[in-house]
Amino acid sequence: MTILVTGATGRVGRHVIQQLVKRGAGVRVLSRDPAKAEFPAGVEVVKGDLLDISSLRAAFSGVSTLFLLNAVTGDEFTQAIITLNIAREAGVDRVVYLSVIHADRFVNVPHFAVKFGAERMLEQMGFGATILRPSYFIDNDLTITDVIVNHGVYPMPIGSKGVAMVDARDIGEVAAIELIRHEQAQGKLPVETINLVGPDTLTGSDVAKIWSEVLGRPVAYGGDDPTGFEQNLATFMPKWMAYEMRLMAERFVSDGMIPGDGDVARLTRILGRPLHSYRDFATRIAAAATKSS
């Protein structure tokens, strides 16, 4: 049978594909532009998107298990609910869904509330599912390495409560393991939630200290300023999205993204190896910056 992967070209989806192919799974992806999609040999690509009902129905033909990842957009909730309805219509009741940590608590943040709504649909509509709840992606900080390396400031307002940043490679591998577990199960598995976190819970000052150490020069934390964060984002993204990111940053500052007891041990057990750390990421970026300078 075949596993259908949505969001396959993004920073998480590509790792899911790689891990599924590595494990010998049959994989189909849904892509708006198959001509631009680059996947390993053997991966089937179907043209369409999550709001195109005809293409969705075609994509689900012969599929047994779904990986549902949909991006933060104004119609994210519609995409998620339509996709799950079409999956149910096609007889696909095995799902791994990429949600977000604290989706049930940070309900004033639109994409958190959306994901919590999709979680409730999975629970109430008879799906067998694993709900993956990742924390802040380490890979998000690829977009700010110039500011860190060249200006000596860590600008993300992640606060002083702590954020258990997670590597996209770990997210993708856990997702693939869970997809295959559902795919190979004799019957539908119960709904289960897994928090996806990194090995360390870091504050803004902690992250700045890591960068100072790996770069060998001072890096300062830019401070807890969600308002300034929104204003900066609004210069290059839609204002509604910048505001949404500001709301998320406010929850970083007020609550943090704290793992539950046993989360790190559970992930280490699932993966059979240690989790990738933020220091590993910073060290890699620092080495590349030194080489290019």
PyMOL commands that set and color helices and strands:
alter all, ss='L'
color gray80, all
select helices_A, chain A and resi 13-22+34-36+53-59+76-89+110-124+138-151+168-184+204-215+226-233+239-255+263-271+278-292
alter helices_A, ss='H'
color red, helices_A
select strands_A, chain A and resi 2-5+26-31+44-47+63-68+94-98+128-134+153-154+192-196+220-221
alter strands_A, ss='S'
color yellow, strands_A
deselect
rebuild
show_as cartoon
